[in-house]
Amino acid sequence: MKKGYFCVFAMVNDGKWIQSPLNYTGGKYRLLPQIMPYFPKGIHTFVDLFCGGGNVGVNVDCRKLVLNDLDEHLFCLFHAFGELDKETIFETIHRTITEYGLSDSTVNGYEFYGCNGSDGLSRYNKEPFLRLRDDFNAEQGRDVFHYLRLYTLIIYSFNNQIRFNSSGKFNLPVGKRDFNAKMQEKLSDFVDRLKSVRCSFTCEDFRNFDISLLTGDDFVYMDPPYLITCATYNEKNGWNEDAERDLLRFIDGLHERGIRFALSNVLRSKGKENRILTDWASANAGRYEVKRLHYDYANSNYHTKDRNKNSEEVLIVNY
């Protein structure tokens, strides 16, 4: 794995679901009650191969956690969360909020800014947000504090998402909310979890991910882009049939090495069928088991993997 960051902490497990502080496309937080009971016990190393916001990986009881994603901005942000202590993380975010004059509704409330809960804080925050965005995009350095400024942008951006244009500039508009109590709690719990387990962050295409050190005590979870649904990550041929087939070959390789895995995906959606996936699942019916999940994304976040309640979402496992 050519890019990596490693940190070692003592194991802590407080027994509650932890929600990512990133509103990442297709996040699995709402599916955790269905997914987690299918995971085996006694996992040594848990690999979240397409981790996105990390909702699944941070909730798994394991001795070592690997969060991998091809998005380098995400990799560097997790690196910052892992390297810095929580007090420094929060102090840096609050200092940036004060420096740019962004709202702090936990201290002042919405009325202080001439806003209300239904309309949100975008009118007040638009100008300071754009100044912060311009300054961030102009920065040459890429240290951990640069990525904490990125996270501050995410907090105040539309729907708390990450989006960069083709020139590498963060380009989301201002959003309605700020660093409110709920957002602070999510960040605090997430950082605590990263610091409670031996955790490594990697930035690899799954085809290049090194599985040679994994054993039968380890586990690989995969939540790739869904071939037959529309989302920002499979626009412009970002995920195509070749990638789908390559992933299925990668999964077969895991099985041949005796490594346990679980794959999240959809077999059918909006009248479309992923024939590559359904044919593969049928051909491997004696080796792999298809667990059907019951959930729809109709009330989930913007740009989710699918908003059709008839999507046939599954978890495919080999144990």
C-alpha positions in Angstrom: 0.0 0.0 0.0 1.8 3.1 -1.2 0.1 5.7 1.0 -0.5 5.0 4.6 -0.6 6.4 8.1 -0.6 4.2 11.2 -1.5 5.0 14.8 -1.7 2.7 17.9 -4.1 3.2 20.8 -5.8 1.0 23.4 -9.1 -0.6 22.6 -12.2 1.2 23.8 -15.8 0.2 23.0 -18.7 2.1 24.6 -21.4 0.0 22.9 -23.3 2.6 20.9 -23.5 3.3 17.2 -21.0 6.0 16.1 -22.1 8.2 13.2 -19.5 9.7 10.9 -19.0 13.5 11.1 -19.0 13.4 7.2 -22.2 13.2 5.2 -20.6 10.9 2.7 -22.5 9.7 -0.4 -24.1 6.3 0.3 -23.1 6.1 3.9 -24.3 3.0 5.7 -25.2 4.5 9.1 -28.9 3.8 8.9 -28.2 0.2 7.7 -25.9 -0.6 10.6 -28.6 -2.4 12.7 -29.1 -4.8 9.7 -25.5 -5.2 8.6 -23.6 -5.5 11.9 -25.4 -8.7 13.1 -24.1 -10.5 10.0 -20.5 -9.8 10.8 -18.5 -12.6 12.5 -17.0 -12.4 16.0 -13.4 -12.4 16.8 -12.1 -10.2 14.0 -8.4 -9.3 14.2 -8.0 -6.9 11.3 -11.1 -5.3 9.8 -10.6 -3.7 6.4 -13.2 -1.1 5.3 -12.1 -1.1 1.6 -14.4 1.6 0.3 -14.7 3.4 3.6 -16.3 6.7 2.6 -17.3 8.4 5.8 -16.2 5.3 7.8 -19.6 4.6 9.3 -19.2 0.8 9.2 -15.5 0.4 10.1 -15.6 2.6 13.2 -18.5 0.5 14.7 -16.8 -2.9 14.3 -15.3 -4.7 17.3 -11.8 -5.6 16.1 -8.2 -5.4 17.2 -7.0 -3.4 14.2 -9.0 -1.2 11.8 -8.0 -0.3 8.2 -9.9 2.6 6.6 -9.2 2.7 2.9 -10.6 5.0 0.2 -9.4 6.3 -3.1 -10.3 9.9 -2.2 -7.0 11.5 -1.2 -8.8 14.4 0.6 -10.7 11.9 2.7 -7.4 10.0 3.5 -5.7 13.2 4.6 -8.7 14.3 6.7 -8.7 11.0 8.5 -5.0 11.3 8.9 -5.5 14.7 10.7 -8.1 13.2 13.0 -5.8 10.4 13.9 -2.6 12.5 14.4 -4.0 15.4 16.4 -5.4 15.1 19.9 -9.1 15.9 20.2 -8.6 19.2 22.1 -6.4 20.5 19.3 -8.9 19.5 16.7 -11.8 21.3 18.4 -9.6 24.4 19.2 -8.5 24.7 15.6 -12.1 24.5 14.3 -13.4 27.0 16.8 -10.5 29.4 16.0 -11.3 29.2 12.3 -15.0 29.9 13.0 -14.0 33.0 15.1 -11.4 34.2 12.6 -13.9 34.2 9.7 -16.9 35.4 11.6 -19.0 32.3 11.0 -22.0 31.5 13.1 -21.8 29.6 16.4 -25.4 28.7 17.1 -24.5 26.6 20.2 -23.4 29.8 21.9 -25.7 32.5 20.4 -28.7 30.8 19.0 -30.3 31.5 15.6 -31.9 34.8 16.5 -28.6 36.4 17.2 -27.7 36.0 13.5 -31.1 37.2 12.3 -32.0 33.6 11.2 -34.4 30.8 12.1 -34.3 27.1 12.3 -36.4 26.4 9.2 -34.4 28.8 6.9 -31.1 28.0 8.4 -27.9 30.1 8.7 -26.9 30.3 5.0 -27.8 33.9 4.6 -25.5 35.0 7.5 -22.7 32.6 6.7 -22.5 33.0 2.9 -19.9 35.8 2.8 -17.5 34.4 5.5 -17.9 30.9 4.1 -16.8 32.1 0.6 -13.8 33.9 2.1 -12.8 30.7 3.9 -13.3 28.7 0.8 -11.2 31.0 -1.3 -8.4 31.1 1.3 -8.5 27.3 1.6 -8.3 26.8 -2.2 -5.4 29.2 -2.4 -3.3 27.5 0.2 -0.1 25.8 -0.9 0.6 23.8 2.2 -1.1 20.5 2.8 -0.5 19.9 6.5 -3.0 18.5 9.0 -4.3 22.0 9.8 -5.0 22.5 6.2 -7.3 19.5 6.4 -9.0 20.8 9.6 -9.8 23.9 7.6 -11.3 21.6 5.0 -13.4 20.0 7.7 -14.6 23.4 8.8 -15.6 24.1 5.2 -17.5 20.8 5.2 -19.3 21.7 8.4 -20.6 24.9 6.8 -21.1 23.7 3.3 -24.2 22.4 1.5 -25.3 19.1 3.2 -21.9 18.7 4.8 -20.4 17.0 1.8 -17.0 16.9 0.1 -16.8 18.0 -3.5 -13.9 19.3 -5.6 -14.0 20.5 -9.2 -11.7 19.3 -12.0 -9.1 21.9 -11.0 -8.9 20.5 -7.5 -10.8 23.4 -5.9 -13.5 22.8 -3.2 -16.6 24.1 -4.8 -19.7 23.4 -2.7 -21.9 26.4 -1.7 -22.7 27.4 1.8 -25.2 25.3 3.8 -27.9 25.9 6.3 -26.2 24.6 9.5 -23.1 25.2 11.5 -20.9 23.5 14.1 -23.9 22.7 16.3 -24.1 20.4 19.2 -25.0 17.4 17.2 -22.2 17.9 14.7 -19.8 18.4 17.6 -21.0 15.2 19.3 -20.5 13.2 16.0 -17.0 14.5 15.6 -16.1 13.8 19.2 -17.3 10.2 19.2 -15.7 9.5 15.8 -12.3 10.8 16.9 -12.5 8.9 20.2 -13.2 5.7 18.3 -10.2 6.3 16.0 -8.0 6.7 19.1 -9.4 3.6 20.8 -8.2 1.0 18.3 -5.1 0.3 16.3 -6.1 2.2 13.2 -4.4 2.7 9.8 -5.6 4.9 6.9 -4.7 4.0 3.4 -5.4 5.5 0.0 -5.4 2.7 -2.6 -7.4 1.6 -5.6 -8.8 -1.8 -4.5 -7.0 -3.5 -7.3 -3.7 -2.5 -5.7 -4.7 -3.2 -2.1 -2.2 -5.6 -0.5 -4.0 -8.6 1.0 -0.9 -10.8 1.3 -0.7 -10.2 5.1 -4.4 -10.9 5.8 -5.4 -14.2 7.3 -8.6 -16.2 8.1 -8.9 -14.1 11.4 -9.3 -10.9 9.3 -12.3 -9.5 7.5 -12.8 -7.3 4.4 -16.0 -5.2 4.0 -16.7 -3.6 0.7 -19.3 -1.0 -0.1 -18.2 0.0 -3.7 -20.0 2.4 -6.0 -23.2 0.8 -7.2 -23.1 0.1 -11.0 -26.8 0.6 -11.7 -27.6 3.7 -9.5 -26.8 7.3 -10.1 -24.5 9.1 -7.8 -21.6 11.6 -8.0 -18.9 8.8 -7.7 -20.0 6.9 -10.8 -20.6 9.9 -13.1 -18.1 10.3 -16.0 -17.5 6.5 -16.0 -16.0 6.6 -12.6 -17.3 3.1 -11.9 -18.1 0.9 -14.8 -18.5 -2.7 -15.8 -14.8 -3.3 -16.0 -14.4 -2.1 -12.4 -17.3 -4.3 -11.3 -15.8 -7.4 -12.8 -12.4 -6.5 -11.4 -13.9 -6.2 -7.9 -15.6 -9.6 -8.2 -12.3 -11.2 -9.2 -10.7 -9.5 -6.2 -13.4 -10.9 -4.0 -12.9 -14.4 -5.4 -9.3 -14.0 -4.6 -10.1 -13.2 -1.0 -12.2 -16.4 -0.7 -9.5 -18.5 -2.2 -7.1 -17.3 0.5 -9.6 -18.1 3.2 -10.3 -14.5 4.0 -13.8 -13.6 5.2 -15.6 -10.8 3.4 -19.0 -9.0 3.1 -20.1 -7.0 0.0 -22.8 -4.4 0.1 -24.6 -3.8 -3.2 -27.9 -3.7 -5.0 -29.1 -6.4 -7.4 -31.9 -4.5 -8.9 -33.0 -0.8 -8.8 -35.5 1.3 -10.7 -36.2 -1.4 -13.2 -32.5 -2.1 -13.8 -30.6 -5.3 -12.9 -27.0 -5.7 -12.3 -26.6 -8.8 -14.4 -22.8 -8.9 -13.7 -23.5 -9.2 -10.0 -26.5 -11.4 -10.2 -24.8 -13.9 -12.5 -21.7 -13.9 -10.3 -23.9 -14.5 -7.2 -25.7 -17.3 -8.9 -22.5 -19.0 -10.1 -21.2 -18.9 -6.6 -24.4 -20.0 -4.8 -22.5 -22.9 -3.2 -19.7 -20.6 -1.8 -21.4 -17.3 -1.1 -24.7 -16.4 0.6 -26.9 -13.4 -0.3 -28.4 -11.7 2.7 -31.3 -9.5 1.6 -31.7 -6.2 3.5 -34.9 -4.2 4.0 -34.3 -0.5 3.7 -35.0 2.4 1.4 -33.2 5.6 0.9 -36.3 7.7 0.2 -35.8 9.9 3.3 -32.0 9.7 3.3 -29.5 12.3 2.4 -29.0 14.1 -0.9 -27.3 12.1 -3.7 -27.7 8.8 -1.9 -27.0 5.7 -3.9 -30.7 5.2 -4.7 -34.0 6.8 -3.7 -36.2 4.1 -4.9 -37.8 2.0 -2.1 -37.9 -1.0 -4.4 -34.1 -1.3 -4.6 -33.0 -4.8 -3.8 -30.1 -4.2 -1.5 -28.0 -7.1 -0.3 -25.1 -8.2 1.7 -23.1 -11.0 0.1 -20.8 -13.1 2.5 -18.6 -16.1 2.3 -19.0 -17.5 5.8 
